[in-house]
Amino acid sequence: MLFWILRWVVHAAVVMASVAIVSSGNRSNTLGRALLVTLLVALLVTPFAYFWFLFVPGIIALIAWWLVYSFAYGIGLFQSLGAGILQVVIGALVDNFLIHGRLR
């Protein structure tokens, strides 16, 4: 249970970092909101993202991602896409260089 909570907080920190890069000074970029965003993305986007190659689920995942980030942080389509790309990069760096996959 502790690992699950720690993993969730690490994901939220990655979300905060990616949003801070694409939207510096965003007052909505707090840990509480990042925790909520990671939960919403896990529930709404991830089930569709597993089938991204089928096009329609990929489009649904993209729209859901954009809506969650747009409403949560007040950022636009390209900023939310940028945040997503940065999340992947930062998450990979954190996983590979800091925690070495221990939180999986």
Helices and strands as residue ranges (DSSP letters): H 2-22, H 31-40, I 41-45, H 46-49, G 52-54, H 56-73, H 77-93, I 94-99
